[in-house]
Amino acid sequence: MELYAKRTLTIGTENAFKIGPDIAEIEKNGVNVVKLNIGEPDFNLPDPIKNEIKRQLDLNNTHYCDPKGILSLREAIAEQIYTTRGLTVSPEQVVIFPGAKPAIGFCQQVYCDPGVEIIYPSPGFPIYESFIRYIGAIPVPIHLQEKEGFITSAKQLERAITPKTKLIILNFPSNPTGGVATQQQLEALASVILKKTDPNLRVFSDEIYENILFDGIKQVSIASLPSMASRTIISSGFSKSYAWTGGRIGYAIFPTIDEAEIFKNLNINYFSCVPPYNQMAAIQALKNKDVLNSMTLMVKAFEERRNFIVPALNAIPGMTCQMPLGAFYVFPNIKSICEQLRVLDFYEKMPLALQAKTSPSTLFQAFALHNHHVAVLDRRSFGMLGSENEHFIRISFAADLPILKEGIIRLAKASQDNLGFERFFYQHFRTAN
């Protein structure tokens, strides 16, 4: 008898958290690590939200509540969806989750039987790919192209769709690339979906970074396009826009009330309900003008950091970086750096079993952390399938300018440290030939 069910070891993880123990071990020895790995705003929760949490606690609002979510919050979200996307939805189509992640896994479980296909972006948020094999579905990654701004193209989507396709995941603004689709690009995607798929196929539109946009760009949701609201799940939450990652308030808007009821029942089975005092405070996030002002200032700061970090990265020999239009990440190409440091050559020396667990960009990520004390994430962290020959890293600019400047200095030194990389490789991979 096996201890674990077979599916248990098929689920992945999120490397932004996984490298935390490595960082802690380095810092335990008195070394400061520049942390550019985590996807969390470095701002504090706005005061009106904090004050409302305290007020709700003083009111003893700490008991069970509606598993679908408190009605007043669902009404506020429905109103916001109308204001921002022009869609009229019932509060009964809205379900509140403990963060935006549960909706990703729940939607795969609810809509997808074993053997069906799920299309998702790669590079993309790692939890998309993580759940697919866990539920017995077939992963179909669309490999986003740097030359196309890391946007899923209509041609790519059309090639990926088959009669087995049941769920299509889109994410704009994107993690990890900061890519944002234009309305014309979304219209092209919608045209393919309407032409080639069954009405019971669902589009999962991850819009968690909806408020973090630059250069005056406005959020456009594929759900707002003709005939798409009846096929699209809008997923978002309060972690990124309001620097409230620990609050764990996410939500999804479903095409029908019947579908929302299914997810309400999952909430009941998994965690009963989301803390009511946080839900009441989330209403302040949507309605309080001071909160909106705080968010605007945060996004402005992110845009200023973006305007610094992209030219700074492009000034590092061997590194090229596109200008993201949203979120707070850059996704530079480090292929030439891997060639300069002979990372690709050393990777080829590794036993096949080790090669399967890593990649050249992973080796560079580890080297940058252990030898130059700057934490970034590798390409493999954002979708493993078919990423072997893609050499990128993700850098979060959710850190103030002095920290970003120091991180750039350390990355520049790492990119030129040939002898250091060779020593690092043989120190950590002694089984290599």
N, C-alpha and C positions, 0 to 999 in steps of 0.2 A: 504494500500500500504506500503510495507516494504521500508525502506530507502536504504538498501544495497542489491545488487545482492547476491543470495545464495552462489555463489562461493567465495565471498570476504572474508568471515571469515574462509574459509578452508585452506588458505595459511598460512604457518608457518613463522619462522623467523630464525635469527642466534644469538644464545645466547651470543656469544662473544661480540656483540654490545649491546644486551639487558641488560646485567648487568652493563653497563657503568654508568647509573644514580645512581645505588647503590654505586659504587666506588666513584663517585663524591660527593655523600652525606656524605660518611664517611670522605673523604679527606677535605671536607668543614669545618669539626670540628678539623682540624689540625693533623689528623692521616695519616701517610704514608701507602699506600697500595702497597704491592709487586704484580705487575701485571704480572701474568703468564698465562693470559687468551686469549690474542689476537694473531691472526696468522699473524703477520707482522714483517718482519726483522727489527732489531734495528740498521741498517746501513743506511748511506745516499746514495742518488742517485749518481752514479759515475759522475765525472766532465764532461767527454765528452758528456754525455747525457744532463746534465744541460746546458752546453754551446751551444749545438745544439738547444735546446728549445729557449734559448735567441736569438740565431742567426735567427731562423725562425720567431720569433716575430718581430725582427727588419726588417725582409724582408716583414712584413705585411702578412705573410702566416696564416691568421686568418679567412678565408672565407670558404664557402662550398667546399667540395671536393667529390670525387667518393664515393657513399654510400657503395660500396663493400670494400673500402679501397684504399689508394694511391698505384698505380701500383708498384712503386719502393720498397715499403715495402712488398707488396705481393710477389714480385720477390725474395727479400731477405729471406723471410720465406720459400718459395719453395726451395731455394738453401740450407737453413739450414735443411729442412726436408730430402733432399737428402743426405747431409753430415752426419746427425745423425741417420737416419733410413734407408738409402739406397733406399728410395722411390722417384720415378720421378713423380712429380705432376706439373700441370699447375698453374701459378699464378691465373688463373680464377677459380680454385677450392678453393682458399683461401678467407675468409671473415674476415674483421676486426670488432671487437665489442668493446664497452666501458667496458673493463674488460672481464674476463673469465666467469662471471656469466650469462650474457644474453644467451650464447650458451646453457646452461643447460636448461633453461626454454623454449627457442625457439625450441630446438630439441624435447622436449616433445610435444609442440604445433603442430609442423609440421608433425611429424611422427605418433602421437598417437591420435586416436579417443577415445571418451569416451567408457569405458568398456574394453579396451585392458590392458595388463599387462606390467608393467615396473619393471625389476629386477635391484636392486641396493645394494651396500654393506652397512651393518650396524654392527658396527659403521661406519659412513661415513660422508662426507660433508653434513650438514643439508639441503642445498638447493635442493639436489636430492629428498629427501622425501617431502619437502615443496611444490613442484610444482605439484606432481602427482595427488593428490585429487583436486587441483585447476583446472586442466584440465579435470577432470572426469575419469581419468585412475585408475587402480587398483595397489596399491603398493605391491611389492613382495620383501621384504627384505631378503637378505642372511646374516645370523648372523655369522660374522667372529669369528673364534675360537682362543683364546689365544694360545692354544697348537700347532696351525698350523701357528703361526706367523701372525695372522690376515690377511691371504691371502684367497681369494675366491678359493675354491677347485673345481676341475672338477666334483666331485661327487655332491657337493652342487648345482652347476650350472645345472647339468643334471636333478636333482630332481625338480628344480625351473621352468624349461622351460615347457611351455604348448603351445597348438596351439594358445593361445591368446597373447603370448609374442611378443612384438613389438620392445622393446628397452632394451638393457642390458648396464648398466653403470659399468665401471671399473675405478679404480683410483690407479695408482702407479707412484711414491711414494704416500703413502696414508696420508690423513688427516682424522682421528686424530691419527692414530697408528704409522705412519712412516714405514708401511709395504711395501716391494718391492718384486714383483714376479720375479722368475727366468725365464729364457727362457723356461726351461722345463715345468714349471707351466703354462706359457702362451700358450705353444704348446698344453698342455692338454685342456685348456679352449677353444682354437681355434678349436680343434678336435670336442669337444662337439657342439660348435656353428655351425660348417659346417655340422655336421651329423644331428642335430635335428631342425634346424631352416630354415625358408624360406629365399631366397636371398634378399628379401626386408626388413628383419629385420636389424636394425642398432645397432652397438656397439658404445657406446659413451666412448671413452678412454680419461679420464681426466688426462693430463700429465703436469699440472701446476707446479709441483715440479721437473721437469725433470732434472734440473741441480744441485739439492741439494741432492747428494748421497755420501755415506761414504764407507770407507774400500776399495776404488778402484773400486767399482761397477760401471758399465756402464748402461745407460738407454737402455732398450729394449721395443719397442712398439709392441703391438699385431698386429698393422697394417702392420708391416714389415714381418709377417709370411705369408707363401703361401696362396693365395686366400682370405686373410683378408682385403687387402686394399680396395676392392670393397664393403666391408660391414662396414667399420670403419670410424668414425669421430674422428679425432685427435683434442683435445682441449687443448690450452695452452695460455700463455700470458707472460707479462713482470713484473707483480707485485712482485712475490716472488724471482725470480732469480736475479733481478736487484734492489731490495729494492725500488720499484716504485709503491707502492700500490695506491697512489693518482693519478697516471698518467692515469689509466683506459685504458690500451691497452691490449686487449685480441684478440684471433683469433681462428678460426677453419678451418681445411682442410676437405673438403667433398669428398665423393667418386666420384661424378660427377659434371661437370660444371652446369648442370641443377639444381641440388640440391643447389649449391652455389647461384644461381640466386634467388631461393626462399628466402634465408636468406638475400640476398641483399635487396629484396623488404620489408622484415620485418624491416630492418634498416631504410629504407625510411619512413615507416609508424610510427616507434617509435621515432627515434632521428636524422633522416636525414643523419648524418655522424659523425665520430669520429674526434676530433680536429686535423687538418692537421699538426700543429707544433709539436704535440706529436708523430704523426705517423712518421714524418721525423726523429725525435730524436730516435725513436725505431730502425731505421736502424743502428744507431751508436751502439746500444746495441748488435746487431748481428754481426757487422763487425769490431768494434774498438778493437784493442788488449789490450789497457789500461782498457777497460771495462771488458774484459775477465779476466785480472789479478785481478781486483777488486772483481769480482765474485768468483774467485778461493780462494782469501784470506778470503772472507766471509764464504764460505763453510768450509774452514779449521777451522775457529773459531767456527762454529756450531759443527763440529766434536769434537773439544776439549771440548766444553760444554757438548755434549752428553756423552763423556767419563767420565766427572765428575758427571753429574746428575744421571745417571743410578745406579752406585754403591751407591751414597748417598741416593737415594730413597729406594734401597734394604736394606739399613742399618736401616731404620725406622721399628720398630717392627710392623708386621701385613701388610706391604706393599711389593708387589712384582712387578717388572718392567722388561719388555723385552728390549733388545737393538735394537732400531730402525735402519734401514738401509738407511733411507732417510727422507726428510722434516725436520722440526725442532720441533717435538713434541715427548713426551713420553706419554704412556697410561697405568699408573700403576693400578694394581688390588688392590682395597681397601676393599675387602669383610671382611677380618679378622679385619680390623680397625672398620668397621661398626658393627661387632660383639662385639669387645672390648668396644666400646662406647655405645652399646645397641641401635644403630641407627635403626636396624631392628625391635626391640621391640617397640620403640617409633613410628616408621612408622605404625605399625599395630594398634596403638591406634588412629590413625587419622581417621576422618570420610571418608567414601569411596569417597565422592566428592573431598576431598582434596588429597587423595591418588592418584586419577586419574590425578592430575595436578603436581605431584612431584614424587620423588623416593628416596630411601635411599642415593644414591650418590648425589642427589640434596640437601638433608638435610645437608650432610657433606660439600658440596661446600658452602652453605649459612653460615654454622657455621664457616668454615675456613675464610670466608670473613669478617663476622660481628664481630667475637670474636677474631680472630687471624690475621686479616688484610692481608690475602694472597688470591689473586684471581686466581681460576682455573675454569675449566668447568666440568660438570658432564657427565656421560654416556648418559643421556637422550638428551643432546644437539646435539647428533650425530646420531639421529634416534630413535624415540619414540616407534614405533610399535614392540612389543615383547621384549622390553629391561628391563622389570620390575625386573628380577632377575639377572641382570648383574651390577656389582658394580665396576665401573672404574671412573677415572678422567683423563682429558687431561691437561697436563702441557706444555706450550710453553717454549722452551729454547732459544727463540729469545730475550734474555736479557743477559747482561754481567755477568761474574762470581760472583762478589760481590752480585749482586741482586739475582742470583740463590741460592747462599749460604744462604742468609737471608731467602729466600723463603722456603728452606729446613728446616731451624731451626723452622720457624713458622708452617709448616706442621707437623713436628715432635711433637711440643707442642700440636697442635690441636688433633693429633691422640691419645694423652694420657690424654686429658682433659675431663674425664667422667662427673665430676660435672658441668663443664662449658657447656657441651652439653645438659645436663638435664635442666639447667636453660634457655639456649637458646631456647630449644624446647618449654617449657611452656610459655616463654615470647612471642614467635612469633606464637604459635599455641594454643591459649587459648581455642579454641573450641574443642580441643582433649579431649577424655574421661579421 
